[in-house]
């Protein structure tokens, strides 16, 4: 009887346990549907503070329509996985918007009204069958005034920028009035012919940075030498100005004196402009830009005729023959080079620059509000511009590298009081006129609200420096490989007094450089490169001697002498033996170049394969012992 009661009690307890387990799962699924733990280093699966700030400031409802072909994607698991990622993130937007964002999921079945709606919204359909069926995976967002934003197709390559793309859409719909940027440039940033002599076939499409600007700002192209800058221009963006006329300089000066923000991209050697020049003119043409007539009165300057070489930030380039070297003029700058106290650069991860110059305050009247945004590493030096005028030699530049103690600022912010570079008024008046005509009434002699950003590189904007293009079913998309675009947009939003998206834009990159491995590579390369150059010199010298001796033997043979004397045979054999020995030593040096990296890989593999399992086993043995002792102590 007692046994039956125990069995019954056990059964009841088991049933109640299962019921409680099911109830807890059902309730948790209902109550904590959007709860999750994000263990990624950068919180990639958690809404950022910037996104939450945008959602908290919504004043009108926004409707989101997610178009996804449920049936057609059944056999494409990678697309379904990414759709789940997008949908879950959109659900977080809905949950965090206090009811102002609604999400509708639409399945555009082939040849249905839903598919017709996707076509009306110009979403991209990817063909998946010979019957003409198309898979859709896009987003359409609208506000209360029927303004529309869309993502034609969610591409997996842009997963790192997913939150930015979504938040930008919400922000644009919530803030229809955009800041207006006036673009002054001699480069085809907005597309066009690169030079006046270019043929129509040389047309350059708009740069990727221009497309990003259009997503957030109204951009008006003012040309290389504008005749006026309208009062509706909020920010002035001056890119690689080529010896502007005094009237243009005065317009820029007075714009700055009005207290509106301006960003300047000047360059001691613009590689992108140099690529547009006729090869026959490259020996005498210097692709530089500077605004010293404005910068020096404002209290800073671009170091004339100097580009920055940086050993630690150098990007690797191939020089042929399977050799890869650090090119000290192509910089991949990481976080230590950025100002962590400025919203423009605080969240950047990497910035690519080519043949950049550097900025410094003037000695006579240094700008009091001059602050570094981006600087070279302590392992940097100045390189005279003439060394890269014709054909730069990365190997020789690396061999000649000697770091100094100079702090080189590659990009800076200047704020505060600035005097006009034209204290006597507009240019072009002669002395007689100055005696009889007063300075124009609307002339501004200074400003207390100066707000400038200066970048000593124009290549930082060029596509070939920071953008990789991807083809997706006939549609070309630009995928950033660095934060150059984020840097420019951050700067413009800061100059405009905004910044809601600054903390968000650089969150997305999932690429994490192996800095320890990179440091080991640089150390090993520095250690062995000198030995390798010496051996290559010996090899070249020995091969030259062998060819010279063989040529002498051939000439003597034509004159009737014996083909080879014993001494010549012995010398040739020695040279060949030396060549074999030197080549073996070269192989050993090149092997040693990777030894530290391989040793690090072996240590990491040992840590993952042996140490961690041992720790788990030890923990598994210790935990039961601790529990047993606790039970015994009770």
C-alpha positions as CSV (number, residue, x, y, z in Angstrom):
1,X,0.0,0.0,0.0
2,X,2.8,2.4,1.0
3,X,4.6,1.4,-2.2
4,X,1.5,2.3,-4.3
5,X,1.2,5.7,-2.6
6,X,4.9,6.5,-3.3
7,X,4.5,5.5,-6.9
8,X,1.4,7.7,-7.2
9,X,3.1,10.6,-5.6
10,X,6.1,10.2,-7.9
11,X,3.7,10.1,-10.9
12,X,1.8,13.2,-9.8
13,X,5.1,15.0,-9.1
14,X,6.4,14.1,-12.6
15,X,3.1,15.3,-14.2
16,X,3.2,18.6,-12.3
17,X,6.9,19.1,-13.2
18,X,6.2,18.6,-16.9
19,X,3.1,20.9,-16.7
20,X,5.2,23.6,-14.9
21,X,7.9,23.3,-17.5
22,X,5.5,23.7,-20.3
23,X,3.7,26.6,-18.6
24,X,7.0,28.4,-17.9
25,X,8.0,28.0,-21.6
26,X,4.7,29.3,-22.8
27,X,4.6,32.2,-20.4
28,X,8.2,33.1,-21.1
29,X,7.6,32.9,-24.8
30,X,4.7,35.3,-24.5
31,X,6.2,37.7,-21.9
32,X,9.8,37.7,-22.9
33,X,9.5,37.3,-26.7
34,X,11.9,40.1,-27.4
35,X,14.3,39.4,-24.5
36,X,17.7,38.2,-25.5
37,X,21.3,38.2,-24.3
38,X,23.8,39.7,-26.7
39,X,27.3,38.3,-26.0
40,X,29.0,39.9,-29.0
41,X,31.9,42.3,-28.3
42,X,30.2,45.3,-30.0
43,X,26.6,44.5,-29.1
44,X,25.8,43.8,-32.8
45,X,22.4,42.2,-31.9
46,X,21.3,45.0,-29.5
47,X,19.7,48.3,-30.5
48,X,22.3,51.0,-30.0
49,X,21.8,54.1,-27.9
50,X,21.7,56.1,-31.2
51,X,18.8,54.0,-32.6
52,X,17.0,54.2,-29.3
53,X,17.4,58.0,-29.3
54,X,15.8,58.2,-32.8
55,X,12.9,56.0,-31.7
56,X,12.4,58.0,-28.5
57,X,12.0,61.2,-30.6
58,X,9.4,59.8,-33.0
59,X,6.4,62.2,-33.3
60,X,4.4,60.3,-36.0
61,X,3.6,56.7,-36.9
62,X,5.8,54.8,-39.4
63,X,4.7,51.8,-41.3
64,X,7.2,49.1,-42.2
65,X,6.4,46.4,-44.8
66,X,8.8,43.5,-45.0
67,X,8.4,41.7,-48.4
68,X,9.7,38.1,-48.2
69,X,9.0,35.2,-50.5
70,X,8.3,32.5,-48.0
71,X,7.6,29.6,-50.4
72,X,10.3,30.3,-52.9
73,X,13.0,30.5,-50.2
74,X,12.3,27.1,-48.8
75,X,15.4,25.6,-50.4
76,X,17.7,28.6,-49.7
77,X,18.6,28.3,-46.0
78,X,21.1,31.2,-46.0
79,X,18.4,33.6,-47.2
80,X,15.9,32.3,-44.7
81,X,18.4,32.7,-41.9
82,X,19.1,36.2,-42.9
83,X,15.4,37.0,-43.1
84,X,15.0,35.8,-39.6
85,X,17.8,38.1,-38.5
86,X,16.2,41.1,-40.3
87,X,12.7,40.3,-39.0
88,X,13.9,39.9,-35.4
89,X,15.7,43.2,-35.6
90,X,12.6,44.9,-37.0
91,X,10.6,43.5,-34.2
92,X,12.9,45.2,-31.7
93,X,12.3,48.5,-33.5
94,X,8.5,47.9,-33.0
95,X,8.9,46.9,-29.4
96,X,11.1,50.0,-28.6
97,X,9.0,52.6,-30.5
98,X,6.1,52.9,-28.0
99,X,3.6,51.8,-30.6
100,X,4.6,54.3,-33.3
101,X,6.2,51.7,-35.6
102,X,4.1,49.0,-37.1
103,X,5.5,46.0,-39.0
104,X,3.6,44.1,-41.7
105,X,5.1,40.9,-43.3
106,X,4.0,40.3,-46.9
107,X,4.6,37.2,-49.0
108,X,4.7,38.2,-52.7
109,X,3.6,34.9,-54.1
110,X,4.4,34.8,-57.9
111,X,1.7,36.4,-60.1
112,X,-0.3,37.7,-57.1
113,X,-1.4,41.2,-56.1
114,X,1.3,41.2,-53.4
115,X,3.9,40.7,-56.1
116,X,2.4,43.5,-58.1
117,X,2.7,45.7,-55.0
118,X,6.4,44.8,-54.7
119,X,6.9,45.8,-58.4
120,X,5.1,49.1,-57.8
121,X,7.5,49.9,-54.9
122,X,10.5,49.0,-57.3
123,X,11.8,46.2,-55.1
124,X,14.3,43.9,-56.7
125,X,13.1,40.4,-57.5
126,X,15.8,37.7,-58.0
127,X,14.9,35.0,-60.5
128,X,14.9,31.5,-59.0
129,X,13.4,29.4,-61.7
130,X,13.0,29.1,-65.4
131,X,9.2,29.8,-65.0
132,X,9.9,33.4,-64.3
133,X,9.3,33.2,-60.5
134,X,11.2,35.8,-58.5
135,X,12.3,35.9,-54.9
136,X,11.7,39.2,-53.1
137,X,13.4,40.3,-49.8
138,X,13.0,44.0,-49.3
139,X,11.5,46.7,-47.1
140,X,9.2,49.6,-47.8
141,X,8.7,52.3,-45.1
142,X,6.2,55.1,-45.1
143,X,5.2,57.9,-42.8
144,X,1.9,59.8,-42.2
145,X,2.5,62.1,-45.2
146,X,3.2,59.1,-47.6
147,X,6.9,59.8,-47.8
148,X,8.5,56.5,-48.8
149,X,11.9,54.9,-48.2
150,X,12.9,51.5,-49.3
151,X,15.6,48.8,-49.3
152,X,15.2,47.0,-52.7
153,X,16.9,43.8,-51.5
154,X,18.6,42.9,-48.2
155,X,22.1,41.8,-49.3
156,X,24.0,39.6,-46.9
157,X,27.2,41.5,-47.7
158,X,25.7,44.5,-45.9
159,X,24.7,42.7,-42.8
160,X,27.3,44.6,-40.8
161,X,25.4,47.8,-41.7
162,X,21.9,46.5,-41.2
163,X,21.0,48.6,-38.2
164,X,22.4,51.7,-39.7
165,X,20.3,51.2,-42.9
166,X,17.1,50.6,-40.9
167,X,17.7,53.5,-38.5
168,X,18.5,55.8,-41.4
169,X,15.2,55.1,-43.0
170,X,13.3,55.7,-39.8
171,X,15.3,58.9,-39.2
172,X,14.7,60.2,-42.7
173,X,10.9,59.6,-42.5
174,X,10.8,61.3,-39.1
175,X,12.9,64.3,-40.3
176,X,11.8,65.2,-43.8
177,X,13.8,68.5,-43.9
178,X,17.4,67.8,-44.7
179,X,20.6,69.8,-44.2
180,X,21.9,71.3,-47.4
181,X,25.5,70.7,-48.3
182,X,27.2,72.9,-50.9
183,X,29.9,70.9,-52.8
184,X,32.9,72.8,-54.2
185,X,35.3,70.5,-56.0
186,X,37.6,70.0,-59.0
187,X,37.2,66.2,-58.8
188,X,34.3,64.2,-60.3
189,X,32.8,63.4,-56.9
190,X,29.3,63.8,-58.3
191,X,30.2,62.1,-61.6
192,X,31.4,63.6,-64.9
193,X,34.5,64.0,-66.9
194,X,37.7,64.0,-64.8
195,X,39.5,66.7,-66.8
196,X,38.6,69.4,-69.4
197,X,40.5,67.4,-72.0
198,X,38.8,64.1,-71.3
199,X,36.8,62.3,-74.0
200,X,33.1,61.4,-73.4
201,X,34.2,57.8,-73.0
202,X,36.2,58.8,-69.9
203,X,33.0,59.6,-68.0
204,X,33.4,58.8,-64.3
205,X,30.2,57.6,-62.4
206,X,29.4,59.3,-59.0
207,X,31.6,58.3,-56.2
208,X,30.2,56.1,-53.4
209,X,30.6,58.9,-50.9
210,X,28.3,61.1,-53.0
211,X,25.7,58.4,-52.9
212,X,26.0,58.2,-49.1
213,X,25.7,62.0,-48.9
214,X,22.5,62.0,-50.9
215,X,20.9,59.5,-48.5
216,X,21.2,62.0,-45.6
217,X,21.6,65.5,-47.1
218,X,20.5,67.7,-49.9
219,X,23.7,68.2,-52.0
220,X,24.1,71.1,-54.4
221,X,27.1,70.9,-56.7
222,X,28.5,74.5,-56.9
223,X,31.3,73.6,-59.3
224,X,35.1,74.2,-58.8
225,X,34.7,78.0,-58.8
226,X,31.3,79.2,-57.6
227,X,30.2,82.7,-58.2
228,X,27.9,82.7,-55.2
229,X,27.1,80.6,-52.2
230,X,23.4,80.8,-51.3
231,X,22.0,81.5,-47.8
232,X,20.3,78.2,-47.9
233,X,23.6,76.3,-47.8
234,X,24.0,74.9,-44.3
235,X,27.5,73.3,-44.7
236,X,30.2,73.9,-47.3
237,X,32.3,70.9,-48.5
238,X,35.4,71.9,-50.4
239,X,37.3,69.0,-52.0
240,X,40.7,69.4,-53.6
241,X,40.5,73.1,-54.7
242,X,42.9,73.9,-57.5
243,X,44.3,77.4,-57.2
244,X,41.0,79.2,-56.7
245,X,40.6,82.8,-57.7
246,X,40.5,85.5,-55.1
247,X,36.8,86.0,-55.6
248,X,36.2,82.3,-54.8
249,X,38.4,82.5,-51.7
250,X,36.5,85.5,-50.5
251,X,33.2,83.6,-50.9
252,X,34.5,80.7,-48.8
253,X,36.0,83.1,-46.2
254,X,32.7,85.0,-45.8
255,X,30.7,81.7,-45.6
256,X,33.0,80.7,-42.6
257,X,32.7,84.1,-41.1
258,X,28.9,83.7,-41.1
259,X,29.3,80.9,-38.4
260,X,28.2,78.1,-40.7
261,X,30.3,74.9,-40.8
262,X,32.8,73.9,-43.5
263,X,34.9,70.9,-44.2
264,X,38.0,71.0,-46.4
265,X,39.9,68.2,-48.2
266,X,43.3,69.4,-49.3
267,X,46.2,67.3,-50.5
268,X,49.9,67.6,-51.2
269,X,49.6,64.8,-53.7
270,X,46.2,63.6,-54.9
271,X,46.6,60.1,-56.3
272,X,43.1,60.1,-57.7
273,X,43.7,63.3,-59.7
274,X,47.0,62.0,-60.8
275,X,45.3,58.9,-62.2
276,X,43.2,61.1,-64.5
277,X,46.1,63.0,-65.9
278,X,47.6,62.1,-69.4
279,X,50.6,59.8,-68.7
280,X,52.8,62.1,-70.8
281,X,52.2,65.0,-68.5
282,X,52.7,63.2,-65.2
283,X,56.4,64.0,-65.0
284,X,55.8,67.7,-64.8
285,X,52.3,67.9,-63.2
286,X,51.9,68.1,-59.4
287,X,48.4,67.1,-58.3
288,X,48.3,69.2,-55.2
289,X,45.8,71.5,-53.5
290,X,46.0,74.0,-50.7
291,X,44.2,77.0,-49.3
292,X,47.1,78.7,-47.6
293,X,45.6,82.1,-48.3
294,X,42.7,81.2,-45.9
295,X,44.3,78.6,-43.6
296,X,47.3,80.8,-42.5
297,X,45.2,83.8,-41.4
298,X,42.9,81.3,-39.5
299,X,46.0,80.0,-37.6
300,X,47.0,76.6,-39.2
301,X,48.6,75.3,-42.4
302,X,49.2,72.2,-44.5
303,X,52.9,71.2,-44.4
304,X,54.1,72.2,-47.9
305,X,55.4,69.5,-50.3
306,X,55.3,66.7,-47.7
307,X,53.4,63.4,-47.5
308,X,53.3,61.2,-44.4
309,X,55.0,57.8,-44.2
310,X,53.9,55.5,-41.4
311,X,55.6,52.2,-40.6
312,X,52.9,50.9,-38.2
313,X,49.9,52.0,-40.3
314,X,51.4,50.9,-43.6
315,X,49.2,48.8,-45.9
316,X,50.6,45.8,-47.6
317,X,51.0,45.9,-51.4
318,X,52.2,43.4,-54.0
319,X,55.3,44.5,-56.0
320,X,55.5,41.5,-58.3
321,X,57.3,38.2,-58.1
322,X,55.1,37.1,-55.2
323,X,56.6,39.8,-52.9
324,X,54.4,41.7,-50.6
325,X,55.8,44.8,-48.7
326,X,54.5,47.5,-46.4
327,X,53.8,50.7,-48.4
328,X,54.4,53.4,-45.9
329,X,52.4,56.0,-47.8
330,X,49.2,54.0,-47.9
331,X,47.8,54.1,-44.4
332,X,45.3,51.9,-42.6
333,X,44.8,53.8,-39.4
334,X,43.2,52.1,-36.3
335,X,41.6,53.4,-33.1
336,X,44.8,54.7,-31.3
337,X,45.1,57.2,-34.1
338,X,41.6,58.7,-33.6
339,X,40.5,61.2,-31.0
340,X,38.3,59.4,-28.5
341,X,37.0,62.8,-27.2
342,X,35.4,63.8,-30.4
343,X,32.1,62.5,-31.7
344,X,33.4,62.5,-35.3
345,X,36.1,59.8,-34.6
346,X,35.2,58.3,-31.2
347,X,33.5,55.2,-32.7
348,X,35.6,54.7,-35.9
349,X,37.5,51.5,-36.3
350,X,39.7,52.0,-39.3
351,X,40.4,54.8,-41.9
352,X,42.3,54.4,-45.1
353,X,44.3,57.3,-46.5
354,X,46.7,57.5,-49.5
355,X,49.7,59.9,-49.7
356,X,48.2,62.1,-47.0
357,X,49.7,65.4,-46.0
358,X,49.7,66.8,-42.4
359,X,48.4,69.8,-40.6
360,X,49.9,72.0,-37.9
361,X,49.1,75.3,-36.2
362,X,51.1,78.3,-37.5
363,X,53.9,79.6,-35.4
364,X,52.9,83.3,-35.5
365,X,49.2,83.1,-34.7
366,X,48.2,79.5,-33.9
367,X,44.5,78.8,-34.0
368,X,43.4,78.4,-30.3
369,X,40.7,75.9,-31.2
370,X,43.0,73.5,-33.3
371,X,42.3,69.9,-32.2
372,X,43.5,66.6,-33.7
373,X,40.9,64.2,-35.1
374,X,43.2,61.8,-36.9
375,X,47.0,61.5,-36.4
376,X,49.8,59.3,-37.7
377,X,51.3,56.7,-35.3
378,X,54.5,57.5,-33.4
379,X,56.4,55.5,-36.1
380,X,56.0,58.2,-38.8
381,X,58.1,60.5,-41.0
382,X,57.7,63.1,-43.7
383,X,58.5,62.1,-47.3
384,X,59.3,64.7,-49.9
385,X,56.7,64.8,-52.6
386,X,59.2,64.5,-55.5
387,X,59.9,60.9,-54.4
388,X,56.5,59.8,-55.6
389,X,56.1,62.2,-58.5
390,X,57.0,59.7,-61.3
391,X,57.0,56.1,-59.9
392,X,57.1,55.5,-56.2
393,X,59.2,52.5,-55.0
394,X,57.6,50.9,-51.9
395,X,60.6,48.8,-51.2
396,X,63.1,51.7,-51.2
397,X,60.7,53.9,-49.2
398,X,60.5,51.2,-46.6
399,X,64.3,50.8,-46.6
400,X,64.8,54.5,-46.1
401,X,62.2,54.8,-43.4
402,X,63.4,56.6,-40.2
403,X,60.8,57.6,-37.7
404,X,61.1,61.0,-35.9
405,X,59.3,62.5,-32.9
406,X,57.0,64.8,-34.8
407,X,53.2,64.5,-34.1
408,X,51.5,64.6,-37.5
409,X,47.9,65.5,-37.6
410,X,46.1,64.2,-40.7
411,X,42.7,65.6,-39.9
412,X,41.7,68.4,-37.5
413,X,38.8,70.3,-36.1
414,X,39.1,74.1,-35.6
415,X,36.6,76.0,-33.5
416,X,36.2,79.4,-31.9
417,X,37.2,82.9,-33.0
418,X,38.5,83.2,-36.5
419,X,39.6,86.4,-38.3
420,X,38.7,87.0,-41.9
421,X,41.5,86.4,-44.4
422,X,40.3,89.6,-46.1
423,X,40.4,92.2,-43.4
424,X,40.1,95.1,-45.9
425,X,37.0,93.7,-47.6
426,X,36.5,92.0,-51.0
427,X,39.5,91.6,-53.3
428,X,40.0,93.4,-56.5
429,X,39.8,97.0,-55.3
430,X,42.8,99.3,-56.1
431,X,44.4,101.8,-53.7
432,X,42.5,104.8,-55.1
433,X,39.2,103.0,-54.7
434,X,40.1,102.1,-51.1
435,X,40.6,105.7,-50.2
436,X,37.1,106.7,-51.4
437,X,35.0,103.5,-51.0
438,X,34.4,102.1,-47.5
439,X,34.4,98.3,-46.8
440,X,31.1,96.8,-47.8
441,X,28.5,96.9,-45.1
442,X,27.8,93.2,-45.3
443,X,31.5,92.3,-45.0
444,X,32.2,90.1,-41.9
445,X,35.6,90.8,-40.3
446,X,35.6,87.9,-37.9
447,X,33.5,85.2,-36.2
448,X,33.3,83.8,-32.7
449,X,31.5,80.7,-34.0
450,X,34.1,79.3,-36.4
451,X,33.5,75.6,-37.0
452,X,35.8,73.8,-39.4
453,X,37.0,70.3,-40.2
454,X,40.2,70.0,-42.3
455,X,41.5,66.7,-43.9
456,X,45.0,66.6,-45.4
457,X,44.0,64.0,-48.1
458,X,41.5,63.9,-51.0
459,X,42.0,60.2,-51.7
460,X,40.2,59.4,-48.5
461,X,37.0,60.0,-50.6
462,X,38.0,57.9,-53.6
463,X,36.2,54.6,-54.2
464,X,39.4,52.6,-54.9
465,X,40.7,53.5,-51.4
466,X,37.8,52.3,-49.1
467,X,35.0,50.7,-51.2
468,X,34.7,47.2,-52.7
469,X,32.0,46.6,-55.4
470,X,29.8,43.5,-55.5
471,X,27.7,42.3,-58.3
472,X,24.3,40.8,-57.3
473,X,22.1,39.6,-60.2
474,X,23.1,42.5,-62.4
475,X,23.0,45.1,-59.6
476,X,26.2,46.7,-58.4
477,X,26.5,47.5,-54.7
478,X,29.3,49.3,-52.8
479,X,30.5,47.6,-49.6
480,X,32.8,49.7,-47.4
481,X,36.1,48.2,-46.3
482,X,36.9,51.1,-44.0
483,X,35.1,53.8,-42.1
484,X,35.9,56.6,-44.6
485,X,32.3,57.3,-45.4
486,X,31.3,57.2,-41.7
487,X,34.1,59.7,-41.0
488,X,32.8,62.2,-43.6
489,X,29.2,61.9,-42.6
490,X,30.0,62.1,-38.9
491,X,31.9,65.3,-39.6
492,X,29.0,66.8,-41.7
493,X,26.4,66.0,-39.1
494,X,28.6,67.4,-36.3
495,X,29.1,70.6,-38.4
496,X,25.3,70.8,-38.8
497,X,24.7,70.4,-35.1
498,X,23.2,66.9,-35.5
499,X,24.7,63.6,-34.8
500,X,21.8,61.1,-34.0
501,X,23.4,58.5,-36.3
502,X,27.1,59.1,-35.4
503,X,27.3,56.5,-32.6
504,X,25.5,54.0,-34.9
505,X,27.2,54.2,-38.2
506,X,30.4,52.5,-37.2
507,X,28.9,49.7,-35.2
508,X,28.4,47.4,-38.0
509,X,31.7,46.2,-39.2
510,X,32.2,42.6,-38.1
511,X,35.8,42.5,-39.4
512,X,38.2,42.4,-36.5
513,X,41.9,42.8,-37.5
514,X,44.3,40.4,-35.8
515,X,46.4,43.2,-34.3
516,X,48.7,40.8,-32.5
517,X,49.4,38.9,-35.7
518,X,50.0,42.2,-37.6
519,X,52.4,43.4,-34.9
520,X,54.3,40.1,-35.2
521,X,54.4,40.4,-39.0
522,X,55.8,44.0,-38.8
523,X,58.4,43.0,-36.2
524,X,59.5,39.9,-38.2
525,X,59.6,41.8,-41.4
526,X,61.7,44.6,-39.9
527,X,64.1,42.0,-38.4
528,X,64.5,39.9,-41.6
529,X,64.1,42.4,-44.4
530,X,67.6,43.9,-44.1
531,X,69.1,40.4,-44.3
532,X,66.9,39.6,-47.3
533,X,68.0,42.7,-49.1
534,X,71.7,41.9,-48.4
535,X,71.3,38.4,-49.7
536,X,69.5,39.6,-52.8
537,X,72.3,42.0,-53.5
538,X,74.8,39.2,-53.1
539,X,72.7,37.0,-55.4
540,X,72.5,39.7,-58.1
541,X,76.2,40.4,-57.9
542,X,77.1,36.7,-58.2
543,X,74.7,36.2,-61.1
544,X,76.2,39.2,-62.9
545,X,79.8,37.9,-62.4
546,X,78.7,34.5,-63.7
547,X,77.1,36.0,-66.8
548,X,80.2,38.2,-67.4
549,X,82.4,35.2,-67.2
550,X,80.2,33.1,-69.5
551,X,80.2,36.0,-72.0
552,X,84.0,36.1,-71.9
553,X,84.2,32.3,-72.5
554,X,81.8,32.5,-75.4
555,X,83.9,35.4,-77.0
556,X,87.2,33.5,-76.5
557,X,85.6,30.4,-78.1
558,X,84.7,32.3,-81.2
559,X,88.3,33.4,-81.5
560,X,89.6,29.8,-81.4
561,X,90.5,29.5,-77.8
562,X,89.7,26.3,-75.8
563,X,86.1,26.2,-74.7
564,X,86.9,26.3,-70.9
565,X,90.1,26.4,-69.0
566,X,90.4,24.5,-65.7
567,X,90.4,27.8,-63.8
568,X,87.3,29.0,-65.6
569,X,85.5,25.8,-64.9
570,X,86.4,26.0,-61.3
571,X,85.2,29.7,-61.1
572,X,81.9,28.9,-62.8
573,X,81.3,26.0,-60.4
574,X,82.0,28.2,-57.4
575,X,79.6,30.9,-58.7
576,X,76.9,28.4,-59.2
577,X,77.5,26.9,-55.8
578,X,77.3,30.4,-54.3
579,X,74.0,31.1,-56.1
580,X,72.5,27.8,-54.7
581,X,73.7,28.7,-51.2
582,X,72.4,32.3,-51.4
583,X,69.0,31.1,-52.7
584,X,68.8,28.6,-49.8
585,X,69.6,31.3,-47.3
586,X,66.9,33.5,-48.9
587,X,64.4,30.7,-48.5
588,X,65.4,30.3,-44.9
589,X,64.9,34.0,-44.3
590,X,61.5,34.0,-46.0
591,X,60.6,31.0,-43.9
592,X,61.7,32.8,-40.7
593,X,59.5,35.7,-41.7
594,X,56.5,33.5,-40.9
595,X,57.9,31.5,-38.0
596,X,56.6,33.8,-35.3
597,X,53.1,33.8,-36.9
598,X,53.1,30.0,-37.1
599,X,54.3,29.7,-33.5
600,X,51.4,32.0,-32.4
601,X,48.9,29.8,-34.4
602,X,50.3,26.7,-32.8
603,X,49.9,28.2,-29.3
604,X,46.3,29.2,-30.1
605,X,45.5,25.7,-31.5
606,X,47.0,24.1,-28.4
607,X,45.0,26.4,-26.2
608,X,41.7,25.5,-28.0
609,X,42.5,21.8,-28.4
610,X,44.0,20.9,-25.0
611,X,43.9,23.6,-22.4
612,X,40.2,24.4,-22.6
613,X,39.0,20.8,-22.5
614,X,41.3,20.1,-19.5
615,X,39.8,23.1,-17.7
616,X,36.3,21.8,-18.5
617,X,37.2,18.4,-17.1
618,X,38.7,19.9,-13.9
619,X,35.6,22.0,-13.4
620,X,33.4,18.9,-13.9
621,X,35.3,17.1,-11.2
622,X,35.4,20.0,-8.7
623,X,31.8,21.0,-8.9
624,X,30.3,17.7,-7.6
625,X,32.9,17.5,-4.8
626,X,31.9,21.0,-3.7
627,X,28.2,20.1,-3.8
628,X,28.9,16.8,-1.8
629,X,30.8,18.7,0.9
630,X,27.9,21.2,1.2
631,X,25.4,18.4,1.6
632,X,27.6,16.7,4.2
633,X,28.0,19.9,6.2
634,X,24.2,20.3,6.4
